[in-house]
Amino acid sequence: MIEETSSLIGLELFTPWGVKVGDVTNIEVDSEKGEISNIFMEETNENLVEYGDSIMIPFRWIQAVGDIIILKHFPEDLPIKSEQMGNEEYNY
């Protein structure tokens, strides 16, 4: 499983409508279930994510994995931390 999981790092991730979100930079595995729970991207498409910030995407949102990753769901409005608010508050 470790080899299969690590092979996802570096893959390009696309929205259901074919827009590149970014490249997978890390993976979170639920050790109790032995399943991937989340994937991370450090640099993202600024047209989709404000400032191209890092995001975490639940693995359950993934439609298909091959040479690329295609999502079955991607929110139109991601919660983005506001610079005017404290670290604990988010805009939705």
Residue pairs with C-beta under 8 A, 6 or more apart in sequence:
1 34
5 27
5 29
5 36
6 27
8 24
8 27
8 36
8 39
8 65
8 69
9 24
9 25
9 26
9 27
10 23
10 24
11 23
11 24
11 65
11 67
11 68
11 69
12 20
12 22
12 23
12 68
12 69
13 20
13 21
13 22
13 23
13 24
13 39
13 41
13 57
13 68
13 69
13 70
13 71
14 20
14 21
14 68
14 69
14 70
14 71
15 21
15 48
15 71
15 74
16 63
16 70
16 71
16 72
16 73
16 74
19 45
19 47
19 48
20 45
21 41
21 44
21 45
21 48
21 49
21 55
21 57
21 71
21 74
22 41
22 42
22 43
22 44
22 45
22 52
22 55
23 41
23 43
24 39
24 40
24 41
24 69
25 40
25 41
25 42
25 43
26 39
26 40
26 42
27 36
27 38
27 39
27 40
28 36
28 37
28 38
28 39
28 40
28 56
29 35
29 36
29 37
30 36
30 37
35 59
36 59
37 58
37 59
38 56
38 57
38 58
38 59
39 56
39 57
39 59
39 62
39 69
40 54
40 55
40 56
40 57
41 54
41 55
41 57
42 54
43 52
43 54
44 52
44 53
44 54
44 55
45 52
46 52
48 74
48 78
49 55
49 78
49 80
50 78
50 80
51 80
53 80
53 81
55 78
57 71
61 71
61 72
61 73
61 74
62 69
62 70
62 71
62 72
63 70
63 71
63 72
64 70
77 92
79 90
79 91
79 92
80 90
80 91
81 87
81 89
81 90
81 91
82 89
82 90
82 91
85 91
